[in-house]
Amino acid sequence: MLKAGADIKPARGKLGVLLPGLGAVSTTFVAGVLAVRRGLGRPIGSLTQMGTIRLGKRTDNRTPRIADFVPLATLSDLEFAAWDPFPDDAYAAARKAAVLEAGQLETIRAELEQIRPMPAVFEREFVRRLDGPHVKQGKSKRDLAEQLVGDIELFRTERKVDRLVMVWCGSTEVYRTPEAVHADLRSFEAGLDRSDPAIAPSQIYAYAALQAGCPFANGAPNLTVDVPALRELAHERGVPVAGKDFKTGQTLLKTVLAPAFKSRLIGVNGWFSTNILGNRDGEVLDDPESFRSKEVSKLGVLEHIFQPHLYPELYGDCYHKVRINYYPPRGDAKEAWDNIDLFGWLGYPMQLKVNFLCRDSILAAPIVLDLALLLDLAQRAGMAGVQEWLSFYFKSPMTAPGLYPEHDLFIQLMKLKNTLRYLRGEELITHLGLEYYD
Ligand SMILES: NC(=O)c1ccc[n+]([C@@H]2O[C@H](COP(=O)([O-])OP(=O)(O)OC[C@H]3O[C@@H](n4cnc5c(N)ncnc54)[C@H](O)[C@@H]3O)[C@@H](O)[C@H]2O)c1
């Protein structure tokens, strides 16, 4: 186990952020970083940029900014690279995604235009609604992985980047469960050689990243790095990984509301969640197989928070339904509705309706930033494999095999901050509080 107060290497030099997928989320992230660097906006929603951390007792008045407490890369240290099956540069892609206003994009146009995606490793079998022309050709999946490693190394030398992280911002791939080829590294590598159809493009990126010693986060619900073979590689290479599926709108609220009901032992017998969205992500999720990946990721949350096996009377009969409807007029401005059927004292019924008019990529961009900076920190602190303390950012957090995930947002935040305290050798905060009354 990692020692408390471990030596953390300094965040010296540039940090390269590699983005498979140059769509709505990644262009909003990159454009946002460029705008903040120039003082044209604030990094709202980012814990690493705006968050503080309490140290010691409540009476100690020690609450540094997280960025001052742990050594993080700064925004001016970041360099970006991306892959996409469409050749649009980051400016053109951001205009198409239409998340940020055209006038705002104009101010950073020249920098955005310099970010041109490299040809993608792409298979329509895994994302059926897209068909882009900007795709790598290879003799085998091994060859494609080697081409990606080549891209990474070229970027490293050309841009004089000292460290790297990769954050998957590509489309949601179709639902798959682990197969024999994912069982260990040897089988996986043999699978790359024979181009095993069960190896997804996102797994080829993850493999290339880990081979290049680059931490990997998965912003989509596809399995990607959440298979034994790639966990093994992460350990072997001493590289941290995290996933899956950015926790942004509806699920963020679900992991706040459900723990509230549970903590007051309010019963829930139905939770209907529906969404309309009209961006490219919505179009991809219109394919039932890609939707299935998202559905599984969104459904798991309540099961783990409510623990119906421990509270059968309250949650044993909870009907949970999740819908995503592709509705082009809305673009990235998603609308989510939840109808929650509750019951209280003596079983009397109640209802709660939630209508969240959110902007998907505006909520996701700060998560990409935090994950890039915190995974880089983890690597410099010598943390390898699954980083459960980053569950805070995910709908479907990766954990050690056999361990159920923590979904409650505030448990996740406590876990994250306690990990930072631990890394710096500070006392962990239990919120016991008896010491104030001695
Ligand atoms: N709030 C959010 O926006 C949110 C929340 C959770 C998860 N996500 C996930 O994040 C991902 C990105 O979302 P988005 O809104 O930016 O979608 P998007 O459709 O705008 O962008 C995805 C990009 O990935 C590209 N792509 C597809 N397959 C690729 C491959 N094999 N290699 C490289 N690029 C590939 C697509 O061409 C597209 O440009 C999606 O998987 C989405 O489900 C988003």
The ligand as a Tripos MOL2 file, in Angstrom:
@<TRIPOS>MOLECULE
LIG
   44    48     1     0     0
SMALL
NO_CHARGES

@<TRIPOS>ATOM
      1 N1        -22.0840   15.1760  -20.1020 N.am      1 LIG1
      2 C1        -21.5210   14.6010  -21.1150 C.2       1 LIG1
      3 O1        -21.3310   15.2040  -22.1010 O.2       1 LIG1
      4 C2        -21.0990   13.1870  -20.9660 C.ar      1 LIG1
      5 C3        -21.3410   12.5300  -19.7780 C.ar      1 LIG1
      6 C4        -20.9230   11.2240  -19.6300 C.ar      1 LIG1
      7 C5        -20.2640   10.6070  -20.6590 C.ar      1 LIG1
      8 N2        -20.0790   11.2540  -21.8370 N.ar      1 LIG1
      9 C6        -19.4240   10.5260  -22.8930 C.3       1 LIG1
     10 O2        -18.3220   11.2420  -23.3860 O.3       1 LIG1
     11 C7        -18.1330   10.8920  -24.7450 C.3       1 LIG1
     12 C8        -17.9980   12.1680  -25.5710 C.3       1 LIG1
     13 O3        -19.2150   12.8910  -25.5440 O.3       1 LIG1
     14 P1        -19.4590   14.0540  -26.5900 P.3       1 LIG1
     15 O4        -20.7250   14.7140  -26.1960 O.co2     1 LIG1
     16 O5        -18.2310   14.8330  -26.7640 O.co2     1 LIG1
     17 O6        -19.7540   13.2160  -27.9140 O.3       1 LIG1
     18 P2        -19.4160   13.6660  -29.4310 P.3       1 LIG1
     19 O7        -20.2000   12.7390  -30.2770 O.co2     1 LIG1
     20 O8        -19.6050   15.1240  -29.6170 O.co2     1 LIG1
     21 O9        -17.8540   13.3730  -29.5410 O.3       1 LIG1
     22 C9        -17.3240   12.0970  -29.6110 C.3       1 LIG1
     23 C10       -16.2670   12.1020  -30.6930 C.3       1 LIG1
     24 O10       -15.6190   10.8480  -30.6800 O.3       1 LIG1
     25 C11       -15.3180   10.5190  -32.0140 C.3       1 LIG1
     26 N3        -15.0160    9.0970  -32.0470 N.ar      1 LIG1
     27 C12       -15.8560    8.0460  -32.1320 C.ar      1 LIG1
     28 N4        -15.1580    6.9020  -32.1510 N.ar      1 LIG1
     29 C13       -13.8440    7.2330  -32.0770 C.ar      1 LIG1
     30 C14       -12.6500    6.4910  -32.0770 C.ar      1 LIG1
     31 N5        -12.6700    5.1610  -32.1480 N.pl3     1 LIG1
     32 N6        -11.4700    7.1610  -31.9950 N.ar      1 LIG1
     33 C15       -11.4450    8.5220  -31.9040 C.ar      1 LIG1
     34 N7        -12.5580    9.2650  -31.9200 N.ar      1 LIG1
     35 C16       -13.7510    8.6320  -31.9890 C.ar      1 LIG1
     36 C17       -16.5540   10.9710  -32.7830 C.3       1 LIG1
     37 O11       -16.2820   11.1450  -34.1680 O.3       1 LIG1
     38 C18       -16.8620   12.2850  -32.0980 C.3       1 LIG1
     39 O12       -16.2520   13.3870  -32.7360 O.3       1 LIG1
     40 C19       -19.3330   10.0340  -25.1550 C.3       1 LIG1
     41 O13       -18.9770    8.6810  -25.0860 O.3       1 LIG1
     42 C20       -20.3220   10.3550  -24.0990 C.3       1 LIG1
     43 O14       -21.2700    9.3200  -23.8880 O.3       1 LIG1
     44 C21       -20.4550   12.5440  -22.0030 C.ar      1 LIG1
@<TRIPOS>BOND
     1     1     2 1
     2     2     3 2
     3     2     4 1
     4     4     5 ar
     5     4    44 ar
     6     5     6 ar
     7     6     7 ar
     8     7     8 ar
     9     8     9 1
    10     8    44 ar
    11     9    10 1
    12     9    42 1
    13    10    11 1
    14    11    12 1
    15    11    40 1
    16    12    13 1
    17    13    14 1
    18    14    15 2
    19    14    16 1
    20    14    17 1
    21    17    18 1
    22    18    19 2
    23    18    20 1
    24    18    21 1
    25    21    22 1
    26    22    23 1
    27    23    24 1
    28    23    38 1
    29    24    25 1
    30    25    26 1
    31    25    36 1
    32    26    27 ar
    33    26    35 ar
    34    27    28 ar
    35    28    29 ar
    36    29    30 ar
    37    29    35 ar
    38    30    31 1
    39    30    32 ar
    40    32    33 ar
    41    33    34 ar
    42    34    35 ar
    43    36    37 1
    44    36    38 1
    45    38    39 1
    46    40    41 1
    47    40    42 1
    48    42    43 1
@<TRIPOS>SUBSTRUCTURE
     1 LIG1         1 GROUP 0 **** ****
